[in-house]
């Protein structure tokens, strides 16, 4: 630890390290890493267990934030529109109830699509293997569970639909699109959809799916079937790399998004979209474009104005503009099995202790 750190910051580092060490000791995850920016200042990266400061972790659903920004870059350049029916581009959405679905619906989990698309499961059980073109067509054929704009239902299927939409209008593979339009604009090499296996914390042991120990390959089965980096999952990063992205979000994504779209990403969307169907007491609510808002179970009691996202593998990114705070917390809590601690307690504890030091 740097001896030049102010005493309060040094104490925060000690408190965080104790939390990480205890999480490993308690079996929450075998590998944990955390990078914090407090009052605009980056603190040293911390790690515990089988992780170092340069270990890459599977970000799981934090990937949805990269999907959101990539889609909004396409809105900025005129390739996509937030409030035009996606059926203008996708034949599968051209008629029937799905003809009302917009990109805004997809990015706010209000499209009416179900939470999951399980075409990958059917392909495996039928011994067909993974044909991406066939799988994407199956994804786009998914029926709605409700009318667009009438309810919130967190949907991985919706974000994979964003991927399919972006690929269709740009004629560019998703991984290439995200890399060229977004990742190349960030001042870090520590975010990728194609990590080196030996630098990655392993996730789940999945012999039933023929995968063995999953390492350096996306854990999420839907993303795996679609080739890796997808709309809902598949990004990998170090804690410091994710902090770089969080800092860009905090500062309005300068040089990446127009100020208007960056502000729209941050703004609470559901009261306007859902109208009379909006219930602020519902625990699922608190949603910008891609960004989750005030998710108390893990953002903590002081995270009322925080934005961010969590991931199934035990990851989270919290951004707070008011305190100029970023918390990138990465674990592989699904190693060797997803049946253990879901790391919510650790995420909340880390959020609470960082907020307690915020000016």
KAKA-V176014 format. One record per pair of residues at least 24 apart in sequence whose ideal C-beta (glycine too) atoms are under 10 Angstrom apart, sorted by the first residue. I is the first residue (numbers start at 1). J is the second residue. If there is no record, write none. Layout:
i = (I;I)
j = (J;J)
//
This chain:
i = (1;1;1;2;2;5;5;5;6;8;8;8;9;9;9;9;9;9;9;10;10;11;11;12;12;12;12;12;12;12;12;13;13;13;13;14;15;15;15;15;15;15;16;16;16;16;16;16;16;16;16;16;17;17;17;17;18;18;18;19;19;19;19;19;19;19;19;19;20;20;20;20;20;20;20;20;20;20;21;21;21;21;22;22;22;23;23;23;23;23;23;23;23;23;23;23;23;23;24;24;24;24;24;24;25;26;26;26;27;27;27;28;28;28;28;28;28;28;28;28;28;28;29;29;29;29;29;29;29;29;29;29;29;29;29;29;30;30;30;30;30;30;30;31;31;31;31;31;31;31;31;31;31;31;32;32;32;32;32;32;32;32;32;32;32;32;33;33;33;33;33;33;33;33;33;33;33;33;33;34;34;34;34;34;34;34;34;34;34;34;34;34;35;35;35;35;35;35;35;35;35;35;35;35;35;35;35;35;35;36;36;36;36;36;36;36;36;36;36;36;36;36;37;37;37;37;37;37;37;37;37;37;37;37;37;37;38;38;38;38;38;38;38;38;38;38;38;39;39;39;39;39;39;40;40;40;40;40;40;40;41;42;42;42;42;42;43;43;43;44;45;45;45;45;45;45;46;46;46;47;47;47;48;49;49;49;50;50;50;50;51;51;51;51;51;51;52;52;52;53;53;53;54;54;54;54;54;54;55;55;55;55;55;55;55;55;55;56;56;56;56;56;56;56;56;56;56;56;56;56;56;56;56;56;56;57;57;57;57;57;57;57;57;57;57;57;57;57;57;57;57;57;57;57;57;58;58;58;58;58;58;58;58;58;58;58;58;58;58;58;58;58;58;58;58;58;58;58;58;58;58;58;58;59;59;59;59;59;59;59;59;59;59;59;59;59;59;59;59;59;59;59;59;59;59;60;60;60;60;60;60;60;60;60;60;60;60;60;60;60;60;60;60;60;60;61;61;61;61;61;61;61;61;61;61;61;61;61;61;61;61;62;62;62;62;62;62;62;62;62;62;62;62;62;62;62;62;62;63;63;63;63;63;63;63;63;63;63;63;63;63;63;63;63;63;63;63;64;64;64;64;64;64;64;64;64;64;64;64;64;64;64;64;64;64;65;65;65;65;65;65;65;65;65;65;65;65;65;65;65;66;66;66;66;66;66;66;66;66;66;66;66;66;66;67;67;67;67;67;67;67;67;67;67;67;67;67;67;67;67;67;67;67;68;68;68;68;68;68;68;68;68;68;68;68;68;68;68;69;69;69;69;69;69;69;69;69;69;69;69;69;69;69;69;70;70;70;70;70;70;70;70;70;70;70;70;70;70;71;71;71;71;71;71;71;71;71;71;71;71;71;72;72;72;72;72;72;72;72;72;72;72;72;72;73;73;73;73;73;73;73;73;73;73;73;73;74;74;74;74;74;74;74;74;75;75;75;75;75;75;75;75;76;76;76;76;76;76;76;77;77;77;79;79;79;79;80;80;80;80;80;82;82;82;82;82;85;86;86;86;86;86;86;86;86;88;88;89;89;89;89;89;90;90;90;90;90;90;91;91;92;92;92;92;92;92;92;92;93;93;93;93;96;96;97;97;97;97;97;98;98;98;98;98;98;98;99;100;100;100;100;101;101;101;101;101;101;101;102;102;102;103;103;103;103;103;104;104;104;104;104;104;104;105;105;105;105;105;105;105;106;106;106;106;106;106;106;106;106;106;106;106;107;107;107;107;107;107;107;107;107;107;107;108;108;108;108;108;108;108;108;108;108;108;108;108;108;108;109;109;109;109;109;109;109;109;109;109;109;109;109;109;109;109;110;110;110;110;110;110;110;110;110;110;110;110;110;110;110;110;111;111;111;111;111;111;111;111;111;111;111;111;111;112;112;112;112;112;112;112;112;112;112;112;112;113;113;113;113;113;113;113;113;113;113;113;113;113;113;113;114;114;114;114;114;114;114;114;114;114;115;115;115;115;115;115;115;116;116;116;116;116;116;116;116;116;117;117;117;117;117;117;117;117;117;117;117;117;118;118;118;118;118;119;119;119;119;119;120;120;120;120;120;120;120;120;121;121;121;121;123;124;124;124;124;124;129;130;130;130;130;131;132;132;132;132;132;135;135;135;135;135;136;136;136;136;136;136;136;136;136;137;139;139;139;139;139;139;139;140;140;140;146;147;148;149;149;149;149;149;150;150;150;150;150;151;151;151;151;151;151;151;151;152;152;152;152;152;152;152;152;152;152;152;152;153;154;154;154;155;156;156;156;156;156;156;156;156;157;157;157;158;158;159;159;159;159;159;159;159;160;160;160;160;160;160;160;161;161;162;162;162;162;163;163;163;163;163;163;163;164;164;164;165;166;167;173;173;174;174;174;174;174;174;174;175;175;175;175;175;176;177;178;178;178;178;178;179;181;182;182;182;182;182;183;183;183;185;185;185;185;185;185;186;186;186;186;186;186;186;186;187;187;187;188;188;188;188;188;188;188;188;188;188;189;189;189;190;190;190;190;190;190;190;190;190;190;191;191;191;191;191;191;191;191;191;192;192;192;192;192;192;192;193;193;193;193;193;193;193;193;193;194;194;194;194;195;195;195;195;196;199;199;200;200;201;201;201;201;201;201;201;202;202;202;202;203;203;203;203;203;203;203;203;203;203;204;204;204;204;204;204;204;204;204;205;205;205;205;206;206;206;206;213;213;214;214;214;214;214;215;215;218;219;219;219;219;219;219;219;220;220;220;233;233;233;235;235;236;237;237;237;237;238;238;239;239;239;239;239;239;240;241;241;242;242;242;242;242;242;242;242;243;243;243;243;243;244;244;245;245;245;245;246;246;246;246;246;246;246;246;246;246;247;247;247;247;248;248;249;249;249;249;249;249;249;249;250;250;250;250;250;250;250;250;251;251;251;251;252;261;262;263;263;264;264;265;265;265;265;266;266;266;266;266;266;267;267;267;268;268;268;269;291;291;292;292;292;295;295;295;295;296;296;297;297;297;297;297;298;298;298;298;298;298;298;298;298;298;298;299;299;299;299;299;299;300;300;300;300;300;300;300;300;300;300;300;301;301;301;301;302;302;302;302;302;302;303;303;303;303;303;303;306;306;308;308;310;310;310;310;311;312;312;312;313;313;314;314;314;314;314;314;314;314;315;315;316;316;316;316;316;316;316;318;318;318;318;318;320;320;320;320;322;322;323;323;323;323;323;324;324;325;325;325;325;325;325;326;327;327;327;327;329)
j = (43;44;46;43;44;41;43;44;41;38;357;359;36;38;39;41;43;44;357;43;44;353;357;36;38;43;353;354;356;357;358;43;44;46;357;46;349;350;353;354;356;357;43;46;48;327;329;349;350;353;354;357;44;46;47;48;48;349;353;46;48;329;345;346;349;350;352;353;46;47;48;49;51;329;331;346;349;350;46;47;48;49;48;346;349;48;49;314;329;331;333;341;343;345;346;347;349;350;48;49;50;51;331;346;49;341;345;346;333;340;341;314;331;333;340;341;342;343;344;345;346;347;57;201;313;314;330;331;332;333;334;335;340;341;343;346;201;202;331;332;333;335;336;55;57;200;201;202;314;330;331;332;333;335;57;201;239;314;329;330;331;332;333;343;346;350;57;201;237;238;239;240;242;315;328;329;330;331;332;239;240;242;243;316;327;328;329;330;331;346;350;354;190;237;238;239;240;241;242;243;244;246;247;317;326;327;328;329;330;239;243;246;318;325;326;327;328;329;350;353;354;357;243;244;246;247;250;319;320;323;324;325;326;327;328;354;320;323;324;325;326;327;354;355;357;358;359;323;324;325;357;358;359;247;250;251;323;324;325;326;324;240;243;244;247;326;243;354;357;240;238;239;240;241;243;328;239;329;350;238;239;330;331;201;331;332;201;202;332;335;201;238;239;330;331;332;199;201;238;238;239;240;190;199;238;239;240;241;199;200;201;236;237;238;239;330;332;190;191;192;195;196;197;198;199;200;201;216;235;236;237;238;239;241;330;195;200;201;203;235;236;237;238;239;241;242;311;313;314;315;328;329;330;331;332;195;200;201;202;203;204;214;215;216;217;218;219;220;223;233;234;235;236;237;311;312;313;314;315;330;332;334;335;191;193;218;219;233;234;235;236;237;241;242;245;309;310;311;312;313;315;316;317;328;330;156;203;218;219;220;223;232;233;234;235;236;309;310;311;312;313;314;315;316;334;154;156;159;220;223;232;233;235;292;309;310;311;312;313;315;316;233;235;237;242;245;246;308;309;310;311;312;313;315;316;317;328;330;156;159;178;193;218;220;223;229;230;231;232;233;234;235;236;237;309;311;315;107;109;154;155;156;158;159;160;162;231;232;233;235;290;291;292;309;311;235;242;245;246;249;265;289;290;291;292;307;308;309;317;319;178;182;183;186;191;193;229;231;234;235;237;245;290;309;106;107;158;159;160;162;163;166;174;178;182;229;230;231;232;233;234;235;290;103;106;107;108;159;162;231;249;257;265;288;289;290;291;309;178;181;182;185;186;245;248;249;253;256;257;261;262;265;289;290;162;163;166;170;174;177;178;179;180;181;182;183;231;256;103;106;107;159;162;163;165;166;177;181;231;289;290;103;107;182;253;256;257;258;261;262;264;265;289;290;166;177;178;180;181;182;185;253;256;257;258;261;103;162;165;166;169;170;177;181;103;104;107;257;258;261;264;289;181;256;257;258;260;261;262;170;181;258;165;166;169;170;162;165;166;169;170;106;107;261;264;289;148;111;140;161;162;164;165;168;169;165;169;164;165;166;168;169;140;161;164;165;168;169;140;168;136;137;139;140;141;142;161;164;140;144;161;165;143;144;143;144;146;147;148;140;141;142;143;144;148;161;148;144;147;148;149;144;147;148;149;158;161;165;148;149;273;161;162;165;166;289;148;149;264;269;272;273;289;148;149;155;158;161;269;273;148;155;157;158;159;160;161;162;165;231;289;290;158;159;162;264;265;269;287;288;289;290;291;149;152;155;158;268;269;270;272;273;274;287;288;289;290;291;151;152;153;154;155;156;157;158;159;269;270;273;284;287;290;292;146;147;148;149;150;151;152;153;155;158;269;270;273;274;277;287;144;145;146;147;148;149;151;153;155;157;158;161;162;143;144;145;146;147;148;149;150;151;153;155;158;139;142;143;144;145;146;148;153;155;156;157;158;159;160;161;142;143;144;145;146;153;155;156;157;158;145;153;154;155;156;157;158;142;154;155;156;157;160;221;222;232;141;142;155;156;157;158;160;161;222;225;226;232;142;157;221;222;225;157;160;222;225;226;209;220;221;222;223;224;225;226;209;221;222;225;225;208;209;210;221;225;225;224;225;226;227;225;173;225;226;227;230;160;222;225;226;227;160;161;163;164;167;168;226;227;230;164;163;164;222;225;226;230;231;164;165;168;277;277;273;272;273;274;275;277;273;274;275;276;277;270;273;274;277;278;279;282;284;269;270;273;274;277;278;279;282;284;285;286;287;284;284;287;292;232;220;222;223;230;231;232;233;312;222;231;232;231;232;222;223;230;231;232;233;290;222;223;226;230;231;232;233;231;232;230;231;232;290;223;226;229;230;231;232;234;226;230;231;231;231;231;227;229;226;227;228;229;230;231;234;227;228;229;230;234;229;229;229;230;231;234;235;229;256;245;248;253;256;257;235;241;245;248;253;254;255;256;257;241;244;245;247;248;253;255;256;244;247;248;237;238;240;241;242;243;244;245;247;248;238;241;244;236;237;238;239;240;241;242;243;244;245;235;236;237;238;240;241;242;244;245;229;234;235;236;237;238;241;218;223;227;228;229;230;234;235;236;228;229;234;236;235;236;237;238;236;236;238;236;332;236;313;314;330;331;332;335;332;334;335;336;312;313;314;332;333;334;335;336;337;338;313;332;333;334;335;336;337;338;339;334;335;336;337;334;336;337;338;335;336;313;332;334;335;336;332;335;313;311;312;313;332;334;335;338;311;312;313;311;312;313;311;315;330;315;317;328;330;328;330;315;317;327;328;329;330;328;328;330;315;316;317;326;327;328;329;330;317;319;326;327;328;326;328;317;319;326;328;307;308;317;318;319;320;325;326;327;328;319;324;326;328;319;326;290;291;307;308;317;319;321;326;307;319;320;321;323;324;325;326;319;321;324;326;321;289;289;288;289;288;289;289;290;291;307;290;291;293;307;319;321;291;293;307;293;294;307;293;317;319;316;317;318;344;347;348;351;348;351;342;344;345;347;348;329;342;343;344;345;346;347;348;349;350;351;327;347;348;351;352;355;327;347;348;349;350;351;352;353;354;355;356;348;351;352;355;351;352;354;355;356;358;327;348;351;352;354;355;351;355;347;351;342;343;344;347;343;338;342;343;338;343;338;340;341;342;343;344;346;347;343;347;343;344;346;347;348;350;351;347;350;351;354;355;351;354;355;358;358;359;354;355;357;358;359;358;359;351;354;355;357;358;359;354;351;353;354;355;354)
//
